[in-house]
Amino acid sequence: MLFLNRESGQGLVEYALVLVLVAIVVIAILTLLGPQIANVFSRITSGLAGA
C-alpha cells in the first residue's frame, strides 16, 4: 500500500511532463505558421468587408 501513493505522484509528474511537451510543440507550430495564419484571417476579413 505504501508504493501506491508514491506511484500516483509519479503519474502526476509524467502527465505534467507530457503537458509541457505538448505546449512546447504547439508554441513552435504557432511560431512557424503564425504569419500564414494571420494572412488567412486577413483575407477572410477583407472578403467579408467587401461583401
CHARMM-style PDB file with segment names, atoms N, HN, CA, C and O in Angstrom:
ATOM      1  N   MET     1       0.813  -1.200   0.000  1.00  0.00      PROA
ATOM      2  CA  MET     1       0.000   0.000   0.000  1.00  0.00      PROA
ATOM      3  C   MET     1       0.855   1.261   0.000  1.00  0.00      PROA
ATOM      4  O   MET     1       0.436   2.301  -0.510  1.00  0.00      PROA
ATOM      5  N   LEU     2       2.038   1.171   0.565  1.00  0.00      PROA
ATOM      6  HN  LEU     2       2.378   0.327   0.980  1.00  0.00      PROA
ATOM      7  CA  LEU     2       2.908   2.350   0.599  1.00  0.00      PROA
ATOM      8  C   LEU     2       3.375   2.741  -0.793  1.00  0.00      PROA
ATOM      9  O   LEU     2       3.575   3.922  -1.075  1.00  0.00      PROA
ATOM     10  N   PHE     3       3.549   1.751  -1.667  1.00  0.00      PROA
ATOM     11  HN  PHE     3       3.387   0.791  -1.438  1.00  0.00      PROA
ATOM     12  CA  PHE     3       4.015   2.057  -3.011  1.00  0.00      PROA
ATOM     13  C   PHE     3       2.930   2.718  -3.861  1.00  0.00      PROA
ATOM     14  O   PHE     3       3.241   3.452  -4.799  1.00  0.00      PROA
ATOM     15  N   LEU     4       1.694   2.471  -3.548  1.00  0.00      PROA
ATOM     16  HN  LEU     4       1.441   1.875  -2.785  1.00  0.00      PROA
ATOM     17  CA  LEU     4       0.589   3.029  -4.318  1.00  0.00      PROA
ATOM     18  C   LEU     4       0.599   4.551  -4.278  1.00  0.00      PROA
ATOM     19  O   LEU     4       0.391   5.194  -5.307  1.00  0.00      PROA
ATOM     20  N   ASN     5       0.833   5.129  -3.127  1.00  0.00      PROA
ATOM     21  HN  ASN     5       1.002   4.608  -2.291  1.00  0.00      PROA
ATOM     22  CA  ASN     5       0.878   6.583  -3.016  1.00  0.00      PROA
ATOM     23  C   ASN     5       2.044   7.167  -3.793  1.00  0.00      PROA
ATOM     24  O   ASN     5       1.908   8.225  -4.406  1.00  0.00      PROA
ATOM     25  N   ARG     6       3.163   6.510  -3.778  1.00  0.00      PROA
ATOM     26  HN  ARG     6       3.273   5.650  -3.280  1.00  0.00      PROA
ATOM     27  CA  ARG     6       4.322   7.009  -4.499  1.00  0.00      PROA
ATOM     28  C   ARG     6       4.092   6.950  -6.004  1.00  0.00      PROA
ATOM     29  O   ARG     6       4.513   7.850  -6.731  1.00  0.00      PROA
ATOM     30  N   GLU     7       3.428   5.897  -6.478  1.00  0.00      PROA
ATOM     31  HN  GLU     7       3.086   5.165  -5.888  1.00  0.00      PROA
ATOM     32  CA  GLU     7       3.183   5.756  -7.910  1.00  0.00      PROA
ATOM     33  C   GLU     7       2.199   6.807  -8.409  1.00  0.00      PROA
ATOM     34  O   GLU     7       2.330   7.275  -9.541  1.00  0.00      PROA
ATOM     35  N   SER     8       1.237   7.184  -7.611  1.00  0.00      PROA
ATOM     36  HN  SER     8       1.131   6.804  -6.692  1.00  0.00      PROA
ATOM     37  CA  SER     8       0.286   8.195  -8.068  1.00  0.00      PROA
ATOM     38  C   SER     8       0.982   9.542  -8.227  1.00  0.00      PROA
ATOM     39  O   SER     8       0.651  10.301  -9.139  1.00  0.00      PROA
ATOM     40  N   GLY     9       1.926   9.848  -7.366  1.00  0.00      PROA
ATOM     41  HN  GLY     9       2.195   9.231  -6.626  1.00  0.00      PROA
ATOM     42  CA  GLY     9       2.695  11.074  -7.524  1.00  0.00      PROA
ATOM     43  C   GLY     9       3.561  11.028  -8.763  1.00  0.00      PROA
ATOM     44  O   GLY     9       3.723  12.035  -9.452  1.00  0.00      PROA
ATOM     45  N   GLN    10       4.116   9.865  -9.047  1.00  0.00      PROA
ATOM     46  HN  GLN    10       3.984   9.047  -8.487  1.00  0.00      PROA
ATOM     47  CA  GLN    10       4.939   9.710 -10.232  1.00  0.00      PROA
ATOM     48  C   GLN    10       4.083   9.879 -11.484  1.00  0.00      PROA
ATOM     49  O   GLN    10       4.533  10.493 -12.452  1.00  0.00      PROA
ATOM     50  N   GLY    11       2.881   9.357 -11.487  1.00  0.00      PROA
ATOM     51  HN  GLY    11       2.516   8.858 -10.701  1.00  0.00      PROA
ATOM     52  CA  GLY    11       1.987   9.504 -12.633  1.00  0.00      PROA
ATOM     53  C   GLY    11       1.634  10.952 -12.874  1.00  0.00      PROA
ATOM     54  O   GLY    11       1.531  11.388 -14.021  1.00  0.00      PROA
ATOM     55  N   LEU    12       1.447  11.699 -11.807  1.00  0.00      PROA
ATOM     56  HN  LEU    12       1.530  11.345 -10.876  1.00  0.00      PROA
ATOM     57  CA  LEU    12       1.141  13.119 -11.935  1.00  0.00      PROA
ATOM     58  C   LEU    12       2.296  13.869 -12.574  1.00  0.00      PROA
ATOM     59  O   LEU    12       2.080  14.750 -13.407  1.00  0.00      PROA
ATOM     60  N   VAL    13       3.515  13.531 -12.194  1.00  0.00      PROA
ATOM     61  HN  VAL    13       3.691  12.815 -11.517  1.00  0.00      PROA
ATOM     62  CA  VAL    13       4.695  14.169 -12.788  1.00  0.00      PROA
ATOM     63  C   VAL    13       4.788  13.815 -14.266  1.00  0.00      PROA
ATOM     64  O   VAL    13       5.125  14.669 -15.086  1.00  0.00      PROA
ATOM     65  N   GLU    14       4.496  12.578 -14.613  1.00  0.00      PROA
ATOM     66  HN  GLU    14       4.222  11.884 -13.948  1.00  0.00      PROA
ATOM     67  CA  GLU    14       4.544  12.165 -16.020  1.00  0.00      PROA
ATOM     68  C   GLU    14       3.499  12.917 -16.836  1.00  0.00      PROA
ATOM     69  O   GLU    14       3.793  13.353 -17.949  1.00  0.00      PROA
ATOM     70  N   TYR    15       2.301  13.077 -16.318  1.00  0.00      PROA
ATOM     71  HN  TYR    15       2.062  12.723 -15.414  1.00  0.00      PROA
ATOM     72  CA  TYR    15       1.277  13.839 -17.024  1.00  0.00      PROA
ATOM     73  C   TYR    15       1.700  15.292 -17.194  1.00  0.00      PROA
ATOM     74  O   TYR    15       1.443  15.895 -18.236  1.00  0.00      PROA
ATOM     75  N   ALA    16       2.337  15.851 -16.189  1.00  0.00      PROA
ATOM     76  HN  ALA    16       2.545  15.362 -15.343  1.00  0.00      PROA
ATOM     77  CA  ALA    16       2.810  17.235 -16.290  1.00  0.00      PROA
ATOM     78  C   ALA    16       3.889  17.366 -17.357  1.00  0.00      PROA
ATOM     79  O   ALA    16       3.899  18.345 -18.103  1.00  0.00      PROA
ATOM     80  N   LEU    17       4.787  16.406 -17.442  1.00  0.00      PROA
ATOM     81  HN  LEU    17       4.779  15.610 -16.836  1.00  0.00      PROA
ATOM     82  CA  LEU    17       5.822  16.439 -18.468  1.00  0.00      PROA
ATOM     83  C   LEU    17       5.232  16.332 -19.865  1.00  0.00      PROA
ATOM     84  O   LEU    17       5.665  17.034 -20.779  1.00  0.00      PROA
ATOM     85  N   VAL    18       4.255  15.468 -20.036  1.00  0.00      PROA
ATOM     86  HN  VAL    18       3.902  14.898 -19.293  1.00  0.00      PROA
ATOM     87  CA  VAL    18       3.593  15.342 -21.333  1.00  0.00      PROA
ATOM     88  C   VAL    18       2.893  16.647 -21.694  1.00  0.00      PROA
ATOM     89  O   VAL    18       2.945  17.083 -22.844  1.00  0.00      PROA
ATOM     90  N   LEU    19       2.245  17.265 -20.728  1.00  0.00      PROA
ATOM     91  HN  LEU    19       2.203  16.911 -19.794  1.00  0.00      PROA
ATOM     92  CA  LEU    19       1.559  18.529 -20.966  1.00  0.00      PROA
ATOM     93  C   LEU    19       2.546  19.621 -21.367  1.00  0.00      PROA
ATOM     94  O   LEU    19       2.257  20.418 -22.259  1.00  0.00      PROA
ATOM     95  N   VAL    20       3.693  19.665 -20.725  1.00  0.00      PROA
ATOM     96  HN  VAL    20       3.928  19.018 -20.000  1.00  0.00      PROA
ATOM     97  CA  VAL    20       4.717  20.656 -21.073  1.00  0.00      PROA
ATOM     98  C   VAL    20       5.238  20.405 -22.478  1.00  0.00      PROA
ATOM     99  O   VAL    20       5.422  21.355 -23.239  1.00  0.00      PROA
ATOM    100  N   LEU    21       5.479  19.167 -22.838  1.00  0.00      PROA
ATOM    101  HN  LEU    21       5.330  18.395 -22.220  1.00  0.00      PROA
ATOM    102  CA  LEU    21       5.960  18.860 -24.184  1.00  0.00      PROA
ATOM    103  C   LEU    21       4.933  19.233 -25.246  1.00  0.00      PROA
ATOM    104  O   LEU    21       5.295  19.764 -26.297  1.00  0.00      PROA
ATOM    105  N   VAL    22       3.670  18.964 -24.987  1.00  0.00      PROA
ATOM    106  HN  VAL    22       3.377  18.533 -24.133  1.00  0.00      PROA
ATOM    107  CA  VAL    22       2.621  19.343 -25.937  1.00  0.00      PROA
ATOM    108  C   VAL    22       2.556  20.856 -26.070  1.00  0.00      PROA
ATOM    109  O   VAL    22       2.382  21.366 -27.177  1.00  0.00      PROA
ATOM    110  N   ALA    23       2.691  21.581 -24.974  1.00  0.00      PROA
ATOM    111  HN  ALA    23       2.832  21.166 -24.075  1.00  0.00      PROA
ATOM    112  CA  ALA    23       2.670  23.035 -25.032  1.00  0.00      PROA
ATOM    113  C   ALA    23       3.847  23.567 -25.843  1.00  0.00      PROA
ATOM    114  O   ALA    23       3.684  24.516 -26.609  1.00  0.00      PROA
ATOM    115  N   ILE    24       5.026  22.975 -25.690  1.00  0.00      PROA
ATOM    116  HN  ILE    24       5.159  22.203 -25.067  1.00  0.00      PROA
ATOM    117  CA  ILE    24       6.188  23.412 -26.460  1.00  0.00      PROA
ATOM    118  C   ILE    24       5.977  23.166 -27.946  1.00  0.00      PROA
ATOM    119  O   ILE    24       6.341  24.008 -28.766  1.00  0.00      PROA
ATOM    120  N   VAL    25       5.399  22.034 -28.305  1.00  0.00      PROA
ATOM    121  HN  VAL    25       5.103  21.350 -27.638  1.00  0.00      PROA
ATOM    122  CA  VAL    25       5.141  21.734 -29.714  1.00  0.00      PROA
ATOM    123  C   VAL    25       4.126  22.716 -30.294  1.00  0.00      PROA
ATOM    124  O   VAL    25       4.300  23.197 -31.414  1.00  0.00      PROA
ATOM    125  N   VAL    26       3.076  23.016 -29.546  1.00  0.00      PROA
ATOM    126  HN  VAL    26       2.935  22.626 -28.637  1.00  0.00      PROA
ATOM    127  CA  VAL    26       2.060  23.959 -30.023  1.00  0.00      PROA
ATOM    128  C   VAL    26       2.657  25.347 -30.201  1.00  0.00      PROA
ATOM    129  O   VAL    26       2.360  26.021 -31.187  1.00  0.00      PROA
ATOM    130  N   ILE    27       3.483  25.782 -29.277  1.00  0.00      PROA
ATOM    131  HN  ILE    27       3.725  25.234 -28.476  1.00  0.00      PROA
ATOM    132  CA  ILE    27       4.123  27.093 -29.398  1.00  0.00      PROA
ATOM    133  C   ILE    27       5.041  27.132 -30.610  1.00  0.00      PROA
ATOM    134  O   ILE    27       5.067  28.129 -31.332  1.00  0.00      PROA
ATOM    135  N   ALA    28       5.794  26.063 -30.845  1.00  0.00      PROA
ATOM    136  HN  ALA    28       5.772  25.253 -30.259  1.00  0.00      PROA
ATOM    137  CA  ALA    28       6.685  26.016 -32.005  1.00  0.00      PROA
ATOM    138  C   ALA    28       5.898  26.067 -33.308  1.00  0.00      PROA
ATOM    139  O   ALA    28       6.291  26.763 -34.244  1.00  0.00      PROA
ATOM    140  N   ILE    29       4.792  25.337 -33.375  1.00  0.00      PROA
ATOM    141  HN  ILE    29       4.472  24.771 -32.615  1.00  0.00      PROA
ATOM    142  CA  ILE    29       3.973  25.338 -34.596  1.00  0.00      PROA
ATOM    143  C   ILE    29       3.368  26.710 -34.831  1.00  0.00      PROA
ATOM    144  O   ILE    29       3.366  27.200 -35.960  1.00  0.00      PROA
ATOM    145  N   LEU    30       2.858  27.332 -33.787  1.00  0.00      PROA
ATOM    146  HN  LEU    30       2.860  26.934 -32.869  1.00  0.00      PROA
ATOM    147  CA  LEU    30       2.277  28.662 -33.946  1.00  0.00      PROA
ATOM    148  C   LEU    30       3.322  29.698 -34.328  1.00  0.00      PROA
ATOM    149  O   LEU    30       3.025  30.634 -35.071  1.00  0.00      PROA
ATOM    150  N   THR    31       4.539  29.540 -33.830  1.00  0.00      PROA
ATOM    151  HN  THR    31       4.780  28.780 -33.227  1.00  0.00      PROA
ATOM    152  CA  THR    31       5.608  30.458 -34.193  1.00  0.00      PROA
ATOM    153  C   THR    31       5.960  30.321 -35.671  1.00  0.00      PROA
ATOM    154  O   THR    31       6.191  31.316 -36.359  1.00  0.00      PROA
ATOM    155  N   LEU    32       5.996  29.098 -36.143  1.00  0.00      PROA
ATOM    156  HN  LEU    32       5.808  28.291 -35.584  1.00  0.00      PROA
ATOM    157  CA  LEU    32       6.352  28.868 -37.545  1.00  0.00      PROA
ATOM    158  C   LEU    32       5.218  29.244 -38.496  1.00  0.00      PROA
ATOM    159  O   LEU    32       5.462  29.817 -39.558  1.00  0.00      PROA
ATOM    160  N   LEU    33       3.999  28.928 -38.124  1.00  0.00      PROA
ATOM    161  HN  LEU    33       3.801  28.463 -37.262  1.00  0.00      PROA
ATOM    162  CA  LEU    33       2.861  29.141 -39.015  1.00  0.00      PROA
ATOM    163  C   LEU    33       2.082  30.415 -38.713  1.00  0.00      PROA
ATOM    164  O   LEU    33       1.083  30.694 -39.377  1.00  0.00      PROA
ATOM    165  N   GLY    34       2.512  31.186 -37.738  1.00  0.00      PROA
ATOM    166  HN  GLY    34       3.324  30.960 -37.199  1.00  0.00      PROA
ATOM    167  CA  GLY    34       1.786  32.387 -37.335  1.00  0.00      PROA
ATOM    168  C   GLY    34       1.519  33.367 -38.456  1.00  0.00      PROA
ATOM    169  O   GLY    34       0.377  33.794 -38.627  1.00  0.00      PROA
ATOM    170  N   PRO    35       2.538  33.745 -39.234  1.00  0.00      PROA
ATOM    171  CA  PRO    35       2.293  34.693 -40.327  1.00  0.00      PROA
ATOM    172  C   PRO    35       1.319  34.161 -41.378  1.00  0.00      PROA
ATOM    173  O   PRO    35       0.512  34.926 -41.907  1.00  0.00      PROA
ATOM    174  N   GLN    36       1.380  32.887 -41.684  1.00  0.00      PROA
ATOM    175  HN  GLN    36       2.036  32.267 -41.254  1.00  0.00      PROA
ATOM    176  CA  GLN    36       0.465  32.309 -42.669  1.00  0.00      PROA
ATOM    177  C   GLN    36      -0.974  32.308 -42.137  1.00  0.00      PROA
ATOM    178  O   GLN    36      -1.914  32.588 -42.880  1.00  0.00      PROA
ATOM    179  N   ILE    37      -1.134  31.999 -40.873  1.00  0.00      PROA
ATOM    180  HN  ILE    37      -0.370  31.772 -40.269  1.00  0.00      PROA
ATOM    181  CA  ILE    37      -2.471  32.005 -40.270  1.00  0.00      PROA
ATOM    182  C   ILE    37      -3.027  33.425 -40.247  1.00  0.00      PROA
ATOM    183  O   ILE    37      -4.206  33.637 -40.530  1.00  0.00      PROA
ATOM    184  N   ALA    38      -2.188  34.391 -39.914  1.00  0.00      PROA
ATOM    185  HN  ALA    38      -1.230  34.219 -39.684  1.00  0.00      PROA
ATOM    186  CA  ALA    38      -2.629  35.790 -39.915  1.00  0.00      PROA
ATOM    187  C   ALA    38      -3.041  36.228 -41.307  1.00  0.00      PROA
ATOM    188  O   ALA    38      -3.995  36.990 -41.462  1.00  0.00      PROA
ATOM    189  N   ASN    39      -2.333  35.756 -42.320  1.00  0.00      PROA
ATOM    190  HN  ASN    39      -1.558  35.137 -42.194  1.00  0.00      PROA
ATOM    191  CA  ASN    39      -2.673  36.100 -43.703  1.00  0.00      PROA
ATOM    192  C   ASN    39      -4.032  35.532 -44.088  1.00  0.00      PROA
ATOM    193  O   ASN    39      -4.820  36.204 -44.755  1.00  0.00      PROA
ATOM    194  N   VAL    40      -4.308  34.318 -43.679  1.00  0.00      PROA
ATOM    195  HN  VAL    40      -3.668  33.772 -43.137  1.00  0.00      PROA
ATOM    196  CA  VAL    40      -5.604  33.701 -43.983  1.00  0.00      PROA
ATOM    197  C   VAL    40      -6.729  34.495 -43.330  1.00  0.00      PROA
ATOM    198  O   VAL    40      -7.734  34.778 -43.981  1.00  0.00      PROA
ATOM    199  N   PHE    41      -6.582  34.857 -42.062  1.00  0.00      PROA
ATOM    200  HN  PHE    41      -5.765  34.627 -41.534  1.00  0.00      PROA
ATOM    201  CA  PHE    41      -7.621  35.625 -41.381  1.00  0.00      PROA
ATOM    202  C   PHE    41      -7.775  37.008 -42.002  1.00  0.00      PROA
ATOM    203  O   PHE    41      -8.884  37.539 -42.063  1.00  0.00      PROA
ATOM    204  N   SER    42      -6.680  37.591 -42.460  1.00  0.00      PROA
ATOM    205  HN  SER    42      -5.779  37.160 -42.411  1.00  0.00      PROA
ATOM    206  CA  SER    42      -6.745  38.897 -43.111  1.00  0.00      PROA
ATOM    207  C   SER    42      -7.539  38.813 -44.406  1.00  0.00      PROA
ATOM    208  O   SER    42      -8.356  39.688 -44.694  1.00  0.00      PROA
ATOM    209  N   ARG    43      -7.302  37.766 -45.187  1.00  0.00      PROA
ATOM    210  HN  ARG    43      -6.638  37.056 -44.953  1.00  0.00      PROA
ATOM    211  CA  ARG    43      -8.073  37.592 -46.429  1.00  0.00      PROA
ATOM    212  C   ARG    43      -9.550  37.345 -46.137  1.00  0.00      PROA
ATOM    213  O   ARG    43     -10.410  37.824 -46.876  1.00  0.00      PROA
ATOM    214  N   ILE    44      -9.855  36.616 -45.085  1.00  0.00      PROA
ATOM    215  HN  ILE    44      -9.157  36.227 -44.484  1.00  0.00      PROA
ATOM    216  CA  ILE    44     -11.254  36.356 -44.728  1.00  0.00      PROA
ATOM    217  C   ILE    44     -11.949  37.644 -44.332  1.00  0.00      PROA
ATOM    218  O   ILE    44     -13.060  37.916 -44.788  1.00  0.00      PROA
ATOM    219  N   THR    45     -11.303  38.445 -43.483  1.00  0.00      PROA
ATOM    220  HN  THR    45     -10.401  38.224 -43.113  1.00  0.00      PROA
ATOM    221  CA  THR    45     -11.945  39.684 -43.051  1.00  0.00      PROA
ATOM    222  C   THR    45     -12.086  40.680 -44.192  1.00  0.00      PROA
ATOM    223  O   THR    45     -13.077  41.407 -44.259  1.00  0.00      PROA
ATOM    224  N   SER    46     -11.106  40.723 -45.089  1.00  0.00      PROA
ATOM    225  HN  SER    46     -10.301  40.133 -45.034  1.00  0.00      PROA
ATOM    226  CA  SER    46     -11.245  41.641 -46.227  1.00  0.00      PROA
ATOM    227  C   SER    46     -12.331  41.157 -47.181  1.00  0.00      PROA
ATOM    228  O   SER    46     -13.019  41.967 -47.801  1.00  0.00      PROA
ATOM    229  N   GLY    47     -12.488  39.841 -47.301  1.00  0.00      PROA
ATOM    230  HN  GLY    47     -11.929  39.183 -46.797  1.00  0.00      PROA
ATOM    231  CA  GLY    47     -13.568  39.299 -48.134  1.00  0.00      PROA
ATOM    232  C   GLY    47     -14.929  39.573 -47.543  1.00  0.00      PROA
ATOM    233  O   GLY    47     -15.877  39.847 -48.279  1.00  0.00      PROA
ATOM    234  N   LEU    48     -15.049  39.506 -46.235  1.00  0.00      PROA
ATOM    235  HN  LEU    48     -14.279  39.283 -45.636  1.00  0.00      PROA
ATOM    236  CA  LEU    48     -16.323  39.802 -45.593  1.00  0.00      PROA
ATOM    237  C   LEU    48     -16.642  41.294 -45.654  1.00  0.00      PROA
ATOM    238  O   LEU    48     -17.808  41.676 -45.757  1.00  0.00      PROA
ATOM    239  N   ALA    49     -15.624  42.129 -45.592  1.00  0.00      PROA
ATOM    240  HN  ALA    49     -14.677  41.818 -45.509  1.00  0.00      PROA
ATOM    241  CA  ALA    49     -15.850  43.569 -45.654  1.00  0.00      PROA
ATOM    242  C   ALA    49     -16.302  43.989 -47.042  1.00  0.00      PROA
ATOM    243  O   ALA    49     -17.054  44.954 -47.183  1.00  0.00      PROA
ATOM    244  N   GLY    50     -15.858  43.282 -48.063  1.00  0.00      PROA
ATOM    245  HN  GLY    50     -15.248  42.498 -47.949  1.00  0.00      PROA
ATOM    246  CA  GLY    50     -16.237  43.610 -49.421  1.00  0.00      PROA
ATOM    247  C   GLY    50     -17.605  43.060 -49.813  1.00  0.00      PROA
ATOM    248  O   GLY    50     -18.154  43.456 -50.842  1.00  0.00      PROA
ATOM    249  N   ALA    51     -18.156  42.168 -49.022  1.00  0.00      PROA
ATOM    250  HN  ALA    51     -17.710  41.847 -48.187  1.00  0.00      PROA
ATOM    251  CA  ALA    51     -19.434  41.535 -49.379  1.00  0.00      PROA
ATOM    252  C   ALA    51     -20.607  42.376 -49.001  1.00  0.00      PROA
ATOM    253  OT1 ALA    51     -21.750  41.982 -49.235  1.00  0.00      PROA
TER     254      ALA     51
END
